[in-house]
Amino acid sequence: MNDIKCPHCKKVFKVDEAGFADILKQVRDHVFDKELHERLELAEKEKANAIKLAEANITNLMQTDIAK
């Protein structure tokens, strides 16, 4: 059995292996979801920047062709 201390009320209670595994899974899932969300946001920003860069390159090429 494991002793767990509540961070809010500071009460210590005992948890069996199955209960401890469930709590640990919840914490891991929460961290995973947070990291996944952050990486998805970063990927969206990189995608938007790549699109802007491609548009700028096309505009530059068109202006070069027009100038010729």
HELIX and SHEET records of a PDB file:
HELIX    1   1 GLU A   17  ALA A   67  1                                  51    
SHEET    1   A 2 ASN A   2  LYS A   5  0                                        
SHEET    2   A 2 VAL A  12  VAL A  15 -1                                        
END                                                                             
